[in-house]
Amino acid sequence: MRVFNYYNWSLSNDELSAITRTGYSSFSEMIAKGARIDGHPVGVETFLFYWIKLFGESEMSVRFPFVIAGIGAILFTYLIAERWFNRTTGLFVAITFSCLQFPILYSQLARPYSPGLLFSLSMVYFWTLILFPSKQKRSKSFTDSKTNVAGFVFSASACMYTHYFAFMFAGIVGLTGLLFLNKSNSRGYIISSVLIILLYIPHVGIFLQQMSYGGVGSWLSKPTATFFRSYIEYSFNSSDAVFYMLWAICIFSFIIFRHTLELSKFHVITLLWFLLPFVIGYYYSVHINPVLQYSTLLFSFPFLLIFIFSFIPDVLDDIKTILLILIVGSVITVSTIFGNNFYSTQYFAVFKELAQDVIKWNEQYGEKNITRTINVFHPNYIQYYFRKFDKKADFALYEINDPLLISKLKTVVDTASTQYFVYGWSNINHDPVINEIIRNKFPNIVERDSFFNSEITLFSRKSSGESERTTIYQKTYDFEEIKPVGKDSMLVSEDFAHSGTHSIKLDNNTEYSPGITETLGAISSTAGIVNASVWVYLPDTNTIASMVITFEANGKATDWYSVPLKDYTHQPNKWAQIVGSKSIPNGSAANDLMKVYIWNQDKKTLYFDDLEVKVFKK
């Protein structure tokens, strides 16, 4: 289940990021400019740096060792459960862990998860051999246990170099071991602990630098009170059948065998090790910086499964037990493959499909007839797939995720001479106004492909056989023939103008400008997309002012959108166009109002001209 199709689906944003960081010419440069600035320990990036040099950067090559690590983790789930409890428990745990979607998915990613899982489990296995040797080995000397010490030291150190949640889990395991020291095991354990600390010294500087970043709060939100419940549902395939089947086995095995059951320290340890990483991660995410995700809890997840099956006695010779193990595996497999459509579902934003669409359109309409733009974090994320398909494609812009870059996009759109225009985005902040800027010059959609957290669209100037947008309302306020009345007429100025001779001047006496106000009934639709644009002239580019699109019902705002003027005006005393887009809120009534105006929060002097509103049918 881990091997099947692992190389056919698009590399994720994080995988392409890791591949891109291996492109430095030397190891030291890769560490300084690639791995050190990332939020993960440098172990996996170091491995990929040398692996790609030896075996190339194809999906099959890059993901292969991570798939093998995921498979190896299954073996250690069995070995731990078998040693802590019995072989029947071990087989139940192994087959469940083999078939659940959660560990399969993260075993197919070239990211730290499957190596961190493998190292975490192998560490626990060797930890067990050191602290709780079997009876026939308890009398042997430390020299005879040096393999266990070496295995524990290597695995724990590898956890610390692989992922910070695996690091934390190694710390929890290490501290737990202090509770079980005695004369026969303390020497090996203390020596192991010292060696682990010494082996981590080269990484301390990188650790301190990365910890100073705090977390990934710029894009990851704080977990809510429902996070744990959602995590449990997700880890059991979001399937009631799987969830209740596994917990029924847990409860009924406890009830049936309670008279002969021996509760042990390992029952407590399994729950403690499963819960503590969540509790620590949740507290840190809520009170410091968000870091908690389902993926970061993978390293401790196997211990929940071990607890669930820990009450089953060693009855592997019972045909009913063997059948039950097969039934459990079958139910989970069916749930993963068919219930969740695992092998046909997109779990991460795609890049491969975006490149394939660009290649198809280049061949169909002519490469020189298309202006191409894409919104990704690094050009290599999309160029990787053009190299793979042995094709070339140039893009006018590779990143359009802030107002300055959106302004550049507008320049690209305005100066484009081609008949077609491509815009795609993947796993990045995508402002809906981008589509509207493009459609002002390329109003028709020839083709659009949408994927999980990614999309690509081919726009065109042409209309035949293509999806034309319908304009249901348009109004322009140029302050020439049509001017404000009443007290707002005093705001008309001849100091500067974008077109004609007049504009509106706002100063320290005016916070809210005159603008365009219309009932949704007059627009002829309560479902549409409002595009607004205005030209502004700022003597001070630090002025805090915004173009606002707002909707009101019964005198109260029902939805609101603003565009800071300074995001688009980077030079003083020059005209700059501000654009914004907002959908009419669902459930709006015909007598609700749409308003577009300038909000001069600072009450500084500024000028604006040629305010225009277009509403397009959805």
Helices and strands as residue ranges (DSSP letters): H 13-21, H 27-30, I 31-35, H 43-55, H 59-84, H 87-99, H 101-105, H 113-131, G 135-137, G 142-145, H 146-162, H 164-177, G 178-180, H 186-200, G 201-203, H 204-211, H 227-235, H 240-256, H 265-287, G 295-297, H 302-308, H 319-334, I 335-339, G 342-344, H 352-365, G 367-369, E 370-375, H 379-388, H 403-415, E 420-426, H 433-441, E 444-451, E 454-460, E 467-468, E 471-477, G 486-491, E 492-493, E 503-506, E 516-519, H 520-523, E 528-537, E 546-553, E 556-564, G 565-567, E 575-583, E 593-599, E 606-617
